[in-house]
């Protein structure tokens, strides 16, 4: 039964991928007929999220919007069937064993996606957020019920859209594994070229380095639930790869330089990452600057450059404006829990409570098991560094790759009598390092910055490898140092995989026959001062699949804006905020 369930997940992903490719092709055909299937897929994902955001402003996410997106995807497949057929044919003919390897990765992810949900944040606020999305349009003041319901993420919209039809209320099994499968479609061909030792470009090495975290996420990370960190990291890394390819200016017949349409796609994906996880905003902002600069530097005519710039500005706007609107509806703040640009709406979370949520998020990132008083100043830094140094996939390995690449590149670059190749791709360090600095100041939990950490590591690592390729004659020494580099990456991957807890993904599948639903906790019904009935978990602070409204932190001052319906939203004096723990 488990294998049958895995095949069902795999086939569901295949159907969704086809729909997204068709949807994305409608957008990309406006630029050129020369685009890849994977580019169409990512553009389709960004487009579908924009549709879901706008839809949820006025309507709940139901089977109607899922069928609408599916129908639009089918229309795109029909309109572009000739170009898509040619792309598919060339992909299938490229390498049969690579195709089989990709299917094997997808089946492994499908198998793991059938496991139970053990992701804590799903029960805390992810599952309730999805239930609200499926039941009502964006609810004014929902963050007054539970502050984390104001943590606006479009991942929840995607999971709500997937949890329809045969997968009703099971969408949390599908999303993260689906994006990881799509990530491997980009990484595997690059890894194959690097292994062969021929025709490997700087962007191939960039992607080959990213295979290290991708493999760890595939085999070790929790992918069943309402995760926001991995989806945001995946989308950011795909966009960073597109930008890296353009900055590298690697003009070869088998590796043509990216078209402006790919830069527009990168701008859309950076925006998509922000809607998935607000903490990517600084990283995305500096990446947007690089994208706009590169579009302006293209050899196209001034009129076309202005058109491409306009489209590159329009795509983030279409994604971010409804996302901002939804956040204001949920909490009264466009960047909640940050309190800047607060809107004077009647359902706004009280300023003192919003500041508390921001402080609690920062405190949790500095020390999950510490009281927020102990995480102020620099007292937390010693314990944080001790934990970070022991984290292999998120700290040790990317740091080692970054330092090794930097050391090799600088050593070879400053040797006497040696030429110094231009390295425009190092511009990608600007968003990477800026993202790391912002993350460290805001909430320095390592899983919140994988996009910036691994972008920096892949950029510096690829720089070091490219420096070796430039300095040494390829005909004699390239196979030797290529083998050493691949062996080092393989050993770093093994180092990540054998860390503590490697048996957990295996044990999670024991006894599973089919994807299990979310737990249903024991609940207590309490009433606020206004008479509003609210469900509270009898034990712990996870609502899981509880009926609405449910909160683990009861606030007696909570009340409906209109007594006739939960749809009208909530207001509160936020008396429960100080009792919450992050």
VOFIPA-863161 format. One record per residue (C-alpha): residue in one letter; x, y negated, z. Coordinates in pm, whole numbers, padded with zeros to 5 digits, always signed. Last residue first. Layout:
residues N
aXYZ;...
***
This chain:
residues 582
x+00825-03101+02090;x+00630-03128+02415;x+00303-03312+02458;x+00199-03454+02793;x+00280-03816+02706;x+00052-03803+02403;x-00259-03689+02593;x-00378-04040+02685;x-00388-04137+02319;x-00657-04410+02358;x-00838-04230+02080;x-01016-04264+01750;x-01131-03985+01523;x-01262-03922+01174;x-01588-03968+00985;x-01560-03615+00839;x-01613-03470+01186;x-01977-03563+01137;x-02282-03729+01295;x-02116-03896+01593;x-01940-04149+01375;x-01594-04268+01472;x-01566-03949+01674;x-01411-03960+02020;x-01088-03873+02198;x-01050-04028+02544;x-01038-03687+02715;x-00732-03590+02517;x-00660-03217+02509;x-00319-03117+02382;x-00328-02777+02206;x-00581-02915+01958;x-00876-02757+01781;x-01160-02922+01590;x-01236-02708+01402;x-01239-02329+01433;x-00911-02157+01526;x-00684-01992+01270;x-00356-02074+01449;x-00429-02308+01742;x-00083-02280+01896;x+00010-02452+02223;x+00037-02169+02475;x-00250-01993+02644;x-00625-02060+02642;x-00584-02255+02322;x-00806-02568+02323;x-01128-02612+02124;x-01290-02955+02132;x-01655-03046+02195;x-01715-03424+02174;x-01920-03546+02472;x-01779-03901+02471;x-01570-03824+02780;x-01422-03527+02597;x-01563-03177+02613;x-01376-02848+02648;x-01417-02511+02477;x-01143-02266+02571;x-00986-02047+02306;x-00826-01704+02272;x-00612-01704+01962;x-00704-01579+01614;x-00390-01464+01437;x-00339-01554+01069;x-00428-01296+00807;x-00211-00994+00726;x-00062-00938+00380;x-00110-00565+00309;x+00014-00239+00457;x+00251-00372+00725;x+00373-00109+00973;x+00732-00232+00965;x+00761-00546+00754;x+00884-00774+01034;x+01147-00517+01134;x+01329-00565+00805;x+01324-00947+00820;x+01447-00931+01185;x+01747-00701+01127;x+01987-00984+01036;x+01922-01157+01368;x+02277-01262+01457;x+02505-01332+01162;x+02584-01066+00903;x+02416-01261+00622;x+02607-01587+00661;x+02952-01428+00662;x+02846-01212+00366;x+02764-01531+00174;x+03097-01688+00270;x+03269-01369+00150;x+03089-01393-00186;x+03183-01759-00225;x+03548-01676-00150;x+03543-01384-00396;x+03393-01610-00664;x+03669-01866-00606;x+03944-01604-00614;x+03806-01450-00932;x+03791-01791-01099;x+04149-01854-00985;x+04271-01545-01166;x+04049-01568-01475;x+04160-01928-01539;x+04533-01864-01519;x+04645-01779-01870;x+04413-01905-02144;x+04257-02167-01920;x+04580-02364-01880;x+04574-02521-01534;x+04509-02880-01426;x+04162-02927-01571;x+04023-02595-01452;x+04165-02650-01105;x+04011-02997-01091;x+03677-02852-01204;x+03691-02611-00911;x+03761-02889-00661;x+03485-03107-00800;x+03243-02813-00795;x+03308-02770-00422;x+03266-03141-00357;x+02931-03156-00538;x+02808-02821-00403;x+02891-02920-00044;x+02728-03263-00075;x+02412-03119-00230;x+02422-02845+00035;x+02419-03087+00328;x+02167-03325+00170;x+01903-03063+00087;x+01972-02862+00404;x+01897-03167+00617;x+01596-03079+00838;x+01721-02724+00901;x+02022-02868+01084;x+01820-03047+01352;x+01960-03398+01359;x+01641-03604+01403;x+01665-03969+01292;x+02030-04072+01330;x+02181-03749+01199;x+01921-03730+00920;x+01996-04087+00808;x+02370-04016+00796;x+02316-03687+00611;x+02086-03848+00354;x+02338-04126+00292;x+02609-03862+00245;x+02408-03672-00016;x+02258-03980-00184;x+02607-04128-00241;x+02784-03796-00298;x+02594-03769-00627;x+02825-04040-00760;x+03090-03768-00757;x+02945-03655-01089;x+03133-03940-01256;x+03461-03752-01208;x+03714-03885-01459;x+04015-03662-01506;x+04347-03762-01350;x+04653-03666-01552;x+04946-03502-01373;x+05292-03660-01349;x+05301-03673-00972;x+05033-03485-00787;x+04758-03713-00665;x+04463-03545-00834;x+04580-03193-00763;x+04593-03248-00388;x+04277-03459-00385;x+04074-03199-00577;x+04199-02905-00373;x+04139-03078-00038;x+03791-03201-00133;x+03684-02860-00262;x+03813-02685+00050;x+03659-02943+00284;x+03317-02924+00117;x+03316-02544+00094;x+03416-02512+00461;x+03149-02761+00569;x+02885-02581+00363;x+02988-02249+00527;x+03007-02362+00890;x+02703-02588+00903;x+02373-02456+00765;x+02459-02098+00675;x+02689-02028+00972;x+02537-02209+01269;x+02784-02168+01556;x+02937-02512+01506;x+02590-02666+01516;x+02508-02520+01858;x+02824-02657+02019;x+02783-02987+01835;x+02433-03029+01975;x+02547-02943+02327;x+02824-03205+02314;x+02613-03472+02141;x+02324-03473+02385;x+02476-03721+02629;x+02534-03974+02349;x+02254-04220+02429;x+01919-04051+02478;x+01871-03677+02457;x+01852-03612+02833;x+01549-03841+02870;x+01373-03642+02595;x+01387-03329+02807;x+01602-03062+02648;x+01512-02729+02486;x+01496-02854+02128;x+01805-03078+02173;x+01894-03346+01921;x+01619-03261+01673;x+01364-03234+01952;x+01462-03577+02083;x+01421-03740+01744;x+01077-03586+01700;x+00977-03682+02054;x+01090-04041+02002;x+00883-04067+01684;x+00584-03910+01860;x+00625-04151+02152;x+00642-04445+01916;x+00317-04331+01758;x+00161-04300+02106;x+00263-04654+02206;x+00139-04791+01876;x-00207-04643+01919;x-00296-04408+01632;x-00488-04612+01378;x-00859-04527+01342;x-00979-04889+01326;x-00737-04980+01045;x-00480-05257+01089;x-00211-05086+00876;x+00134-05015+01021;x+00423-05105+00788;x+00681-04956+01026;x+00567-04719+01302;x+00762-04410+01200;x+00554-04106+01301;x+00409-04163+01043;x+00544-04313+00721;x+00234-04483+00576;x+00089-04552+00925;x-00282-04559+01013;x-00273-04192+01116;x-00454-03965+00871;x-00588-04234+00638;x-00254-04412+00624;x-00083-04082+00544;x-00331-04014+00264;x-00271-04355+00112;x+00106-04307+00127;x+00071-03972-00052;x-00167-04130-00302;x+00105-04390-00378;x+00394-04143-00372;x+00312-03899-00652;x+00176-04137-00915;x+00437-04397-00816;x+00722-04147-00848;x+00603-04067-01204;x+00551-04431-01302;x+00904-04547-01226;x+01066-04283-01449;x+00794-04356-01708;x+00881-04726-01707;x+01252-04650-01722;x+01195-04416-02018;x+00993-04685-02198;x+01257-04950-02127;x+01521-04715-02262;x+01309-04650-02569;x+01277-05022-02641;x+01649-05080-02582;x+01742-04804-02831;x+01876-04480-02687;x+02244-04442-02604;x+02176-04383-02235;x+02315-04626-01978;x+01974-04754-01863;x+01860-04396-01801;x+02175-04333-01599;x+02114-04636-01378;x+01753-04535-01319;x+01862-04184-01218;x+02139-04312-00991;x+01898-04546-00812;x+01646-04262-00781;x+01916-04052-00609;x+01972-04334-00360;x+01601-04337-00276;x+01568-03957-00271;x+01836-03912-00003;x+01675-04189+00203;x+01328-04034+00166;x+01423-03668+00230;x+01304-03694+00594;x+00945-03735+00472;x+00923-03370+00372;x+00700-03234+00094;x+00591-03576-00032;x+00954-03684-00027;x+01059-03373-00223;x+00798-03454-00488;x+00952-03798-00532;x+01294-03641-00591;x+01121-03403-00832;x+00961-03685-01034;x+01290-03874-01063;x+01462-03553-01177;x+01190-03496-01439;x+01245-03848-01571;x+01615-03766-01590;x+01527-03448-01780;x+01318-03649-02026;x+01619-03873-02083;x+01792-03569-02242;x+02056-03371-02055;x+02398-03328-02216;x+02428-03016-02426;x+02588-02709-02271;x+02637-02455-02549;x+02750-02721-02798;x+02956-02904-02543;x+02917-03246-02392;x+02973-03230-02018;x+02873-03578-01912;x+02909-03468-01549;x+02660-03733-01445;x+02387-03568-01653;x+02449-03223-01513;x+02468-03362-01159;x+02130-03534-01207;x+01967-03208-01316;x+02135-03021-01030;x+02021-03284-00778;x+01663-03240-00899;x+01683-02863-00846;x+01848-02922-00507;x+01574-03161-00396;x+01296-02921-00502;x+01456-02635-00311;x+01527-02846+00000;x+01170-02977+00018;x+01032-02624-00024;x+01273-02491+00244;x+01194-02757+00506;x+00814-02763+00471;x+00728-02414+00594;x+00357-02336+00623;x+00391-01964+00680;x+00561-01660+00532;x+00911-01746+00407;x+01107-01697+00727;x+01472-01712+00631;x+01691-01403+00602;x+01689-01245+00257;x+01574-01513+00014;x+01680-01806+00233;x+02029-01657+00260;x+02043-01593-00114;x+01942-01952-00186;x+02195-02086+00066;x+02482-01911-00123;x+02334-01952-00472;x+02390-02327-00430;x+02760-02268-00494;x+02677-02108-00828;x+02452-02402-00912;x+02736-02653-00876;x+02967-02409-01053;x+02731-02402-01349;x+02700-02783-01330;x+03078-02809-01373;x+03055-02594-01689;x+03119-02222-01729;x+03173-02125-02094;x+03386-01830-01995;x+03471-01670-01661;x+03205-01401-01698;x+03120-01450-01331;x+03073-01825-01379;x+02843-01772-01675;x+02637-01522-01477;x+02611-01759-01180;x+02474-02032-01408;x+02219-01791-01557;x+02114-01684-01203;x+02074-02030-01048;x+01795-02184-01257;x+01559-01885-01255;x+01667-01828-00895;x+01499-02153-00791;x+01170-02034-00941;x+01178-01726-00718;x+01251-01949-00419;x+00952-02165-00508;x+00722-01861-00511;x+00864-01731-00184;x+00776-02061-00017;x+00421-02075-00156;x+00258-01733-00143;x+00197-01593+00205;x+00061-01925+00338;x-00210-01904+00072;x-00384-01628+00265;x-00705-01813+00364;x-00870-01692+00041;x-00615-01507-00170;x-00874-01330-00388;x-01040-01668-00455;x-00866-01956-00279;x-00563-01994-00052;x-00338-02124-00331;x-00502-02468-00324;x-00470-02488+00056;x-00105-02382+00034;x-00040-02656-00221;x-00216-02918-00007;x-00017-02808+00299;x+00307-02847+00105;x+00193-03203+00034;x+00317-03296+00379;x+00173-03568+00606;x+00287-03537+00966;x-00041-03683+01094;x-00162-03340+01202;x+00146-03349+01426;x-00019-03604+01651;x-00314-03383+01740;x-00668-03521+01758;x-00550-03880+01715;x-00351-03764+01411;x-00684-03699+01238;x-00744-04075+01240;x-00936-04085+00914;x-00991-03736+00768;x-00844-03667+00422;x-01121-03482+00239;x-01285-03207+00441;x-01289-02827+00482;x-00988-02706+00281;x-00769-02991+00402;x-00881-02940+00764;x-00797-02569+00738;x-00454-02648+00590;x-00375-02885+00878;x-00491-02624+01133;x-00253-02369+00975;x+00046-02607+00983;x-00010-02751+01334;x+00120-02526+01611;x+00032-02192+01454;x+00227-02269+01140;x+00496-02444+01343;x+00594-02113+01505;x+00674-01924+01185;x+00601-01559+01259;x+00347-01506+00980;x+00319-01135+00906;x+00491-00976+00607;x+00362-00965+00250;x+00594-01248+00147;x+00894-01020+00212;x+00780-00785-00063;x+00714-01074-00303;x+01061-01211-00227;x+01215-00875-00310;x+01000-00854-00624;x+01117-01200-00733;x+01481-01109-00676;x+01437-00788-00878;x+01263-00980-01157;x+01563-01213-01174;x+01800-00918-01190;x+01595-00763-01470;x+01610-01088-01668;x+01986-01106-01615;x+02015-00746-01735;x+01823-00831-02052;x+02033-01131-02143;x+01954-01409-02390;x+01683-01231-02589;x+01412-01286-02330;x+01498-01654-02295;x+01510-01706-02673;x+01165-01549-02708;x+01021-01754-02423;x+01150-02077-02572;x+01011-01986-02913;x+00673-01896-02766;x+00668-02219-02565;x+00732-02425-02879;x+00458-02246-03074;x+00208-02230-02789;x+00224-02600-02714;x-00145-02685-02735;x-00258-02344-02615;x-00020-02329-02322;x-00116-02683-02225;x-00485-02594-02233;x-00416-02290-02016;x-00241-02514-01766;x-00530-02759-01764;x-00765-02467-01694;x-00548-02352-01405;x-00540-02703-01263;x-00920-02728-01283;x-00960-02379-01140;x-00754-02475-00835;x-00945-02804-00808;x-01277-02620-00797;x-01154-02341-00568;x-01142-02595-00286;x-00923-02877-00161;x-01165-03111+00012;x-01284-03420-00179;x-01217-03796-00187;x-00852-03848-00093;x-00798-03476-00140;x-00829-03506-00517;x-00559-03773-00542;x-00311-03562-00349;x-00407-03243-00534;x-00360-03410-00873;x-00017-03543-00774;x+00076-03194-00649;x-00030-03045-00984;x+00186-03292-01175;x+00495-03217-00966;x+00443-02843-01011;x+00389-02883-01385;x+00709-03085-01413;x+00889-02804-01236;x+00746-02540-01471;x+00805-02745-01787;x+01170-02781-01687;x+01186-02403-01633;x+01037-02337-01976;x+01299-02554-02144;x+01243-02871-02341;x+01296-02972-02704;x+00954-03085-02826;x+01033-03434-02702;x+00910-03712-02479;x+00531-03679-02477;x+00577-03302-02502;x+00712-03317-02146;x+00376-03408-01993;x+00162-03143-02165;x+00446-02894-02118;x+00418-02937-01741;x+00060-02810-01737;x+00143-02510-01955;x+00447-02425-01743;x+00236-02467-01429;x-00029-02227-01560;x+00234-01972-01662;x+00399-01996-01320;x+00065-01945-01143;x-00001-01628-01348;x+00348-01492-01275;x+00316-01577-00905;x-00011-01383-00886;x+00158-01091-01060;x+00436-01087-00801;x+00193-01115-00509;x-00014-00825-00647;x+00305-00625-00702;x+00400-00679-00339;x+00053-00568-00228;x+00096-00248-00429;x+00435-00192-00266;x+00283-00242+00079;x+00000+00000+00000;
***
